């Protein structure tokens, strides 16, 4: 696969995930504000499914990156592998002030299903930090596709 193809595929995947993150963040904020968001409920269900699928595959790649000395993951999408290496490097930096690096996938899953206000606030913070990580990775894809503008 060419680098442009990989960058385009990575960009498209990231866009889908970021869209899901935004949908879930908006939904959680509406629930916290006691605003009826039933019109967006089906979108939130789809967004949860997209996020869970991503986190499941990403979690497996992160585990592999943590096991290897160089953080290289064989058989994984190179851009997703790079994202996992970035994630692992940031997770190892101390002190941590980020929910993103100290939450397990099962905890995220519980946050996604909760309507508890404290959990919704934690979910919003997690989603925001995950979005920043993805956007940083996407920037490299955009530069790869379009060059510096």
FENJO-V433518 format. One line per field, one symbol per residue. phi: phi as a letter, one per 20 degrees, with the letter a starting at -180 (. if undefined). A space follows every 50 residues. Layout:
BEGIN
phi=???
END
This chain:
BEGIN
phi=.fffffffffffffffffffffffffffffffeldfcffdgfffffffff ffffffffgfffgffffefemfcfndggffffffffgffffffcfeccfg ecdeffffgfffeedfgffffffgffffffffgfffffgfffffedmfd
END
